[in-house]
Amino acid sequence: MKNQNKEDQYIRQFITELGTEETSQNFHKAILNKLNNTKSVSVYKPVISSLGWKIIGVSIAAIFILVLTFVPGGNGISLFDRLPSLAIPTISLTRIPLPIIDISSIVIQALSTFTLLAFLVVFTSLRKVSSN
């Protein structure tokens, strides 16, 4: 504590002996003029590129079509259920019969969404590779 008081007294004495410097009249204006003279050229670069907007648009359209196709309407039957069913034929190879696959509509929705998203990932990655 005494050491701090001695330092404070020394600093006060030093400042009173030397005094403080005063700035010129146009000091602030000169600083502001130097700051205003520097012109920064900014190039507009969108956050989402045109390819990104195309992918977003296609995704929204695909989701809209999938919802219209797979979600049941007022009568409880979806448009997908109204389509004629496709029977997967069984093929007998020597002694190994292939089973008939009965897939529910939610699995078909999940697979179609996964396929769409996988296609988008492959498409965008190929575009990045070709641009580099």
C-alpha positions as CSV (number, residue, x, y, z in Angstrom):
1,M,0.0,0.0,0.0
2,K,2.8,2.4,0.9
3,N,4.6,1.5,-2.3
4,Q,1.5,2.4,-4.4
5,N,1.2,5.8,-2.6
6,K,4.9,6.5,-3.4
7,E,4.3,5.6,-7.1
8,D,1.1,7.8,-7.2
9,Q,3.0,10.8,-5.7
10,Y,5.9,10.3,-8.2
11,I,3.5,10.2,-11.1
12,R,1.6,13.3,-9.9
13,Q,4.8,15.2,-9.4
14,F,6.1,14.1,-12.9
15,I,2.8,15.2,-14.6
16,T,2.8,18.6,-12.8
17,E,6.4,19.3,-13.7
18,L,6.1,18.3,-17.4
19,G,2.5,19.4,-18.0
20,T,0.2,18.0,-20.6
21,E,0.4,18.4,-24.3
22,E,-2.4,20.2,-26.1
23,T,-3.6,19.2,-29.6
24,S,-3.8,21.6,-32.4
25,Q,-7.1,23.2,-33.4
26,N,-7.6,21.1,-36.5
27,F,-6.4,17.8,-34.9
28,H,-9.8,16.1,-35.0
29,K,-10.6,17.3,-38.5
30,A,-7.3,16.1,-39.8
31,I,-7.8,12.7,-38.4
32,L,-11.4,12.5,-39.8
33,N,-10.2,13.7,-43.2
34,K,-7.5,11.0,-43.3
35,L,-10.2,8.4,-42.4
36,N,-12.7,9.6,-45.0
37,N,-10.1,9.7,-47.8
38,T,-9.6,6.0,-47.7
39,K,-12.1,4.5,-50.1
40,S,-12.8,0.8,-49.6
41,V,-14.0,-1.0,-52.7
42,S,-16.3,-3.8,-51.7
43,V,-17.4,-6.4,-54.3
44,Y,-20.9,-7.7,-53.8
45,K,-20.8,-11.5,-53.3
46,P,-24.1,-13.1,-52.5
47,V,-24.4,-15.4,-49.5
48,I,-26.3,-18.0,-51.5
49,S,-25.0,-18.5,-55.1
50,S,-27.3,-19.0,-58.1
51,L,-26.6,-22.7,-58.1
52,G,-27.6,-22.8,-54.4
53,W,-30.9,-21.0,-55.2
54,K,-31.5,-23.5,-58.0
55,I,-30.9,-26.4,-55.7
56,I,-33.2,-24.9,-53.0
57,G,-35.9,-24.4,-55.7
58,V,-35.7,-27.9,-57.0
59,S,-35.7,-29.3,-53.4
60,I,-38.8,-27.3,-52.5
61,A,-40.6,-28.4,-55.8
62,A,-39.6,-32.0,-55.2
63,I,-40.9,-31.9,-51.6
64,F,-44.1,-30.3,-52.8
65,I,-44.6,-33.0,-55.4
66,L,-43.8,-35.8,-52.9
67,V,-46.2,-34.4,-50.4
68,L,-49.0,-34.2,-53.0
69,T,-48.2,-37.7,-54.1
70,F,-47.8,-39.5,-50.9
71,V,-49.8,-37.7,-48.2
72,P,-53.4,-39.0,-48.0
73,G,-56.1,-36.6,-49.2
74,G,-59.6,-36.0,-47.7
75,N,-60.8,-39.5,-48.4
76,G,-57.7,-41.1,-46.7
77,I,-56.1,-42.5,-49.9
78,S,-53.0,-40.9,-51.3
79,L,-52.3,-40.4,-55.0
80,F,-49.6,-43.0,-54.8
81,D,-52.0,-45.6,-53.4
82,R,-54.3,-44.9,-56.4
83,L,-51.6,-45.9,-58.9
84,P,-51.7,-49.5,-60.0
85,S,-49.5,-51.6,-57.9
86,L,-46.3,-52.9,-59.4
87,A,-45.7,-56.5,-58.8
88,I,-42.1,-57.5,-58.4
89,P,-41.8,-60.9,-60.1
90,T,-40.1,-63.7,-58.4
91,I,-37.1,-65.1,-60.2
92,S,-36.0,-68.6,-59.5
93,L,-32.3,-69.0,-59.9
94,T,-31.4,-72.7,-59.5
95,R,-32.7,-73.1,-55.9
96,I,-32.7,-69.6,-54.5
97,P,-36.1,-68.0,-54.9
98,L,-36.3,-64.2,-54.6
99,P,-39.0,-63.0,-52.2
100,I,-41.8,-60.6,-53.2
101,I,-41.0,-57.3,-51.5
102,D,-44.0,-55.5,-49.9
103,I,-42.8,-52.0,-49.1
104,S,-44.9,-49.6,-47.1
105,S,-45.6,-46.1,-48.3
106,I,-43.4,-44.5,-45.5
107,V,-40.4,-46.5,-46.6
108,I,-41.0,-45.5,-50.2
109,Q,-41.1,-41.8,-49.1
110,A,-37.9,-42.2,-47.1
111,L,-36.1,-43.9,-50.0
112,S,-37.3,-41.3,-52.5
113,T,-36.2,-38.5,-50.2
114,F,-32.9,-40.1,-49.6
115,T,-32.3,-40.6,-53.3
116,L,-33.2,-37.0,-54.0
117,L,-30.8,-35.7,-51.3
118,A,-28.0,-38.1,-52.4
119,F,-28.4,-36.9,-56.0
120,L,-28.1,-33.3,-54.8
121,V,-25.0,-34.0,-52.9
122,V,-23.4,-35.8,-55.8
123,F,-24.4,-33.0,-58.2
124,T,-23.1,-30.2,-56.0
125,S,-19.8,-32.0,-55.3
126,L,-19.3,-32.6,-59.0
127,R,-19.9,-28.9,-59.7
128,K,-17.3,-28.0,-57.1
129,V,-14.8,-30.4,-58.5
130,S,-15.3,-29.1,-62.1
131,S,-15.1,-25.5,-61.0
132,N,-11.7,-26.1,-59.3
